[in-house]
Amino acid sequence: MAERNFRSLLEAQWERGNFLCVGLDGDREKIPESAQRESIREALFAFNRTIVESTHDIVGAYKPNTAFYEAYGAEGWAALKDTISYINQFAPDVPVILDAKRADIGNTNKGYAIAAFDDLGADAITVHPYVGAEALAPFLERADKGVIVLCRTSNPGSGEFQDLITEGEPLYVKVARNVAEIWNANNNCSLVVGATYPDELKRIRSIVPDLPILIPGIGAQGGDIGQSVKLAKDSRGKGFIVSTSRAVIFASDGPQYQDAMRRSAQEYDRAIRAALVD
């Protein structure tokens, strides 16, 4: 496989105007009947393949969440590996973000980095900041890979720790500063900031004017797409990825589900593009 660089892949997608990230969060119980297969591995992979084939020219990234594959044991993990391999072959210009939210001591993170990047073939991974840069070094040292740090997450209870005041400012602000000013030595860091917290998104963008931001919370969680785009875009009018999963991949459970997926992705794409020029 040719050398892949997450930031370069992302920049190329932004140049095309592609800012939508589709989460490949497969749940066999929700997969349409016409997409079902005999084994879990075959069903998850076949469903993901139809998502990719329906949306690859629209999206700027794909984001499988490991939980939806780990839940099915070895077959689920095999389906995840099959999926990433297929994306790399069928849509090699689309980066793959492994939504694994890893965080552990450095020695353990070496194993996580090898699993994510070398075994699975992902281009980026989400991580927790709580263990600090020293422990996350196995990820940060991979200059060709993206390290997407949880900063202000989209869930309702995220403020329990993220809003705590430390050194005169909320913890999420401290995280943003450290990532931008210290951790990003290889220009491979990004932040996760939920669309459900627009005030915090605005504040973080003012602190990190050119750091990429992954924005969850659009779609089922109710975040405003137009507002999020306006607040998240960088000085070039780029620098962000809007993530949604269920609203696209489960847009229909009927026999024409592939067409419904594409229409939903197109609707999000149009909304993002409209917000960029508004």
C-alpha positions as CSV (number, residue, x, y, z in Angstrom):
1,M,0.0,0.0,0.0
2,A,1.3,3.5,-0.8
3,E,2.3,5.8,2.0
4,R,-0.7,7.5,3.6
5,N,-0.7,10.7,5.6
6,F,-3.8,11.6,7.5
7,R,-3.4,15.4,7.4
8,S,-2.6,15.3,3.6
9,L,-5.6,13.1,2.9
10,L,-7.8,15.5,4.9
11,E,-6.5,18.6,3.2
12,A,-7.1,17.0,-0.2
13,Q,-10.7,16.3,0.8
14,W,-11.2,19.9,2.0
15,E,-9.9,21.1,-1.3
16,R,-12.8,19.2,-2.9
17,G,-15.2,20.7,-0.5
18,N,-15.8,17.4,1.4
19,F,-16.3,18.0,5.1
20,L,-18.7,15.2,6.0
21,C,-17.6,12.3,8.1
22,V,-19.8,9.2,8.2
23,G,-19.7,7.0,11.2
24,L,-19.6,3.3,10.3
25,D,-21.4,2.2,13.5
26,G,-23.0,-1.0,12.3
27,D,-25.6,-2.8,14.5
28,R,-26.7,-6.1,13.0
29,E,-30.2,-5.7,14.5
30,K,-30.6,-2.5,12.6
31,I,-29.2,-3.6,9.3
32,P,-31.9,-3.8,6.6
33,E,-33.2,-7.3,5.8
34,S,-31.9,-7.2,2.3
35,A,-28.4,-6.5,3.6
36,Q,-28.3,-9.4,6.0
37,R,-25.8,-12.2,5.6
38,E,-25.3,-15.6,7.2
39,S,-22.5,-14.6,9.5
40,I,-22.0,-11.5,11.6
41,R,-18.7,-10.8,9.8
42,E,-20.3,-11.0,6.4
43,A,-23.3,-8.9,7.4
44,L,-21.3,-6.0,9.0
45,F,-18.8,-5.9,6.1
46,A,-21.5,-6.1,3.4
47,F,-23.4,-3.3,5.0
48,N,-20.3,-1.1,5.4
49,R,-19.4,-1.8,1.8
50,T,-22.7,-0.5,0.6
51,I,-22.3,2.6,2.7
52,V,-18.9,3.3,1.2
53,E,-20.0,2.6,-2.4
54,S,-23.0,5.0,-1.9
55,T,-21.1,7.9,-0.3
56,H,-17.4,7.7,-1.1
57,D,-17.5,10.7,-3.5
58,I,-19.4,12.9,-0.9
59,V,-17.5,12.2,2.3
60,G,-14.2,13.6,3.7
61,A,-13.7,10.7,6.1
62,Y,-15.1,7.5,7.5
63,K,-15.2,6.8,11.2
64,P,-15.9,3.3,12.5
65,N,-16.5,3.1,16.2
66,T,-14.7,0.0,17.6
67,A,-17.4,-0.7,20.2
68,F,-19.9,-1.8,17.4
69,Y,-17.3,-4.4,16.3
70,E,-15.9,-5.5,19.6
71,A,-19.4,-6.3,20.7
72,Y,-19.4,-9.2,18.2
73,G,-16.1,-10.6,19.3
74,A,-13.6,-12.0,16.7
75,E,-16.1,-11.8,13.9
76,G,-16.8,-8.2,14.6
77,W,-13.1,-7.3,14.7
78,A,-12.6,-9.2,11.4
79,A,-15.4,-7.2,9.9
80,L,-13.8,-4.0,11.0
81,K,-10.5,-5.0,9.4
82,D,-12.3,-6.0,6.2
83,T,-14.0,-2.7,6.1
84,I,-10.9,-0.5,6.5
85,S,-9.1,-2.6,4.0
86,Y,-11.9,-2.2,1.5
87,I,-12.0,1.6,2.0
88,N,-8.3,1.8,1.4
89,Q,-8.7,-0.1,-1.8
90,F,-12.0,1.3,-3.2
91,A,-11.7,4.8,-1.9
92,P,-8.0,5.3,-1.2
93,D,-8.3,9.1,-1.0
94,V,-10.7,8.9,1.9
95,P,-9.1,8.8,5.4
96,V,-10.3,6.4,8.1
97,I,-10.6,7.6,11.7
98,L,-10.7,4.8,14.2
99,D,-13.1,6.0,17.0
100,A,-11.5,4.0,19.8
101,K,-11.0,6.7,22.5
102,R,-7.8,5.0,23.7
103,A,-5.9,6.1,26.7
104,D,-3.4,4.2,28.9
105,I,0.2,4.2,30.0
106,G,2.8,4.5,27.3
107,N,3.8,0.8,27.2
108,T,0.2,-0.2,26.6
109,N,-0.4,2.5,24.1
110,K,2.3,1.0,21.9
111,G,0.1,-2.0,21.5
112,Y,-2.9,0.1,20.8
113,A,-1.0,2.1,18.2
114,I,0.2,-1.0,16.4
115,A,-3.3,-2.5,16.4
116,A,-5.0,0.7,15.1
117,F,-2.4,1.8,12.5
118,D,-0.4,-1.3,11.5
119,D,-2.9,-4.1,11.8
120,L,-6.2,-2.4,11.1
121,G,-4.8,0.2,8.7
122,A,-6.6,3.3,10.2
123,D,-5.3,6.7,9.4
124,A,-6.3,8.4,12.7
125,I,-7.5,7.5,16.1
126,T,-9.5,9.3,18.9
127,V,-7.8,9.4,22.3
128,H,-8.5,10.7,25.8
129,P,-6.2,13.4,27.1
130,Y,-6.4,12.5,30.8
131,V,-3.2,10.4,30.7
132,G,-1.1,13.2,29.3
133,A,1.3,13.6,26.4
134,E,4.0,11.4,27.8
135,A,1.7,8.4,27.9
136,L,0.2,9.2,24.5
137,A,3.6,9.4,22.9
138,P,3.2,6.2,20.9
139,F,0.4,7.9,19.0
140,L,1.8,11.4,18.9
141,E,5.1,10.1,17.5
142,R,3.4,8.7,14.4
143,A,3.6,11.9,12.3
144,D,1.7,10.3,9.4
145,K,-1.2,9.4,11.6
146,G,-3.9,11.6,13.1
147,V,-4.3,11.9,16.8
148,I,-7.8,13.3,17.6
149,V,-8.0,14.4,21.2
150,L,-11.3,14.5,23.1
151,C,-11.7,18.1,24.2
152,R,-15.4,19.1,24.7
153,T,-17.5,16.0,24.0
154,S,-21.1,16.1,22.8
155,N,-22.8,14.1,25.6
156,P,-25.0,15.9,28.1
157,G,-22.8,15.0,31.1
158,S,-19.5,16.0,29.6
159,G,-19.2,19.1,31.8
160,E,-18.8,17.0,35.0
161,F,-15.0,17.1,34.5
162,Q,-14.5,19.1,31.3
163,D,-16.0,22.3,32.8
164,L,-13.9,22.1,36.0
165,I,-11.8,25.3,36.5
166,T,-8.1,24.7,36.5
167,E,-5.6,27.6,36.5
168,G,-8.4,30.0,36.0
169,E,-10.1,28.4,33.0
170,P,-12.2,25.3,32.2
171,L,-10.3,22.0,31.8
172,Y,-11.4,21.7,28.2
173,V,-9.7,25.0,27.4
174,K,-6.5,23.7,29.1
175,V,-6.7,20.6,26.9
176,A,-7.1,22.7,23.8
177,R,-4.1,24.8,24.6
178,N,-1.9,21.9,25.5
179,V,-2.7,20.0,22.3
180,A,-2.2,23.1,20.1
181,E,0.9,24.5,21.8
182,I,2.7,21.3,23.0
183,W,1.4,18.1,21.7
184,N,1.1,19.1,18.0
185,A,4.9,19.0,17.3
186,N,4.3,16.7,14.3
187,N,1.3,18.6,13.0
188,N,-0.9,15.5,13.4
189,C,-3.2,16.6,16.2
190,S,-6.9,17.5,16.1
191,L,-9.7,18.1,18.7
192,V,-13.1,16.6,19.3
193,V,-15.7,19.3,20.0
194,G,-19.4,18.5,20.1
195,A,-21.9,20.5,18.0
196,T,-24.2,20.4,21.1
197,Y,-21.9,23.0,22.8
198,P,-21.7,26.0,20.3
199,D,-20.4,28.5,22.9
200,E,-17.5,26.1,23.8
201,L,-16.9,25.4,20.1
202,K,-16.5,29.1,19.4
203,R,-14.2,29.6,22.3
204,I,-12.0,26.6,21.3
205,R,-11.7,27.8,17.7
206,S,-10.5,31.2,19.0
207,I,-7.8,29.4,21.0
208,V,-6.7,27.0,18.2
209,P,-7.3,29.0,15.0
210,D,-5.9,26.4,12.6
211,L,-6.2,23.0,14.4
212,P,-8.6,20.6,12.8
213,I,-11.8,19.9,14.7
214,L,-13.9,16.8,14.5
215,I,-17.5,17.7,15.3
216,P,-19.9,15.0,16.6
217,G,-23.4,15.6,17.8
218,I,-25.0,16.3,14.5
219,G,-28.1,14.4,13.5
220,A,-29.5,12.1,16.2
221,Q,-28.0,14.2,19.0
222,G,-29.5,17.4,17.7
223,G,-26.5,19.7,17.0
224,D,-27.1,22.5,14.6
225,I,-25.1,21.9,11.4
226,G,-25.1,25.5,10.0
227,Q,-24.0,27.0,13.3
228,S,-21.3,24.4,13.9
229,V,-19.8,25.0,10.5
230,K,-19.7,28.8,11.0
231,L,-18.1,28.4,14.4
232,A,-15.6,25.7,13.5
233,K,-14.1,26.8,10.2
234,D,-10.6,28.0,10.4
235,S,-8.9,31.1,8.9
236,R,-9.1,29.4,5.4
237,G,-12.7,28.4,5.7
238,K,-11.7,24.8,6.2
239,G,-10.3,22.9,9.2
240,F,-13.2,20.8,10.4
241,I,-15.1,17.5,9.9
242,V,-18.8,17.2,10.6
243,S,-19.6,13.7,11.9
244,T,-22.9,11.8,11.7
245,S,-23.7,8.1,11.6
246,R,-27.2,6.9,12.3
247,A,-28.9,9.6,10.2
248,V,-27.0,8.4,7.1
249,I,-26.4,4.7,7.5
250,F,-29.8,3.9,8.9
251,A,-31.7,6.4,6.7
252,S,-34.0,3.5,5.6
253,D,-34.5,-0.1,6.4
254,G,-36.2,-0.8,3.1
255,P,-34.8,-2.5,-0.1
256,Q,-33.7,0.9,-1.5
257,Y,-31.7,1.7,1.6
258,Q,-28.6,2.5,-0.4
259,D,-30.4,5.3,-2.3
260,A,-31.6,6.6,1.1
261,M,-28.1,6.6,2.5
262,R,-26.8,8.6,-0.5
263,R,-29.7,11.1,-0.3
264,S,-29.1,11.7,3.4
265,A,-25.3,12.2,2.9
266,Q,-26.1,14.6,0.1
267,E,-28.4,16.6,2.3
268,Y,-25.7,16.9,5.0
269,D,-23.1,17.8,2.3
270,R,-25.4,20.5,0.9
271,A,-26.0,22.0,4.4
272,I,-22.3,22.1,5.1
273,R,-21.5,23.8,1.8
274,A,-24.3,26.3,2.3
275,A,-23.1,27.2,5.7
276,L,-19.6,27.8,4.4
277,V,-20.8,30.5,2.0
278,D,-23.5,32.0,4.1
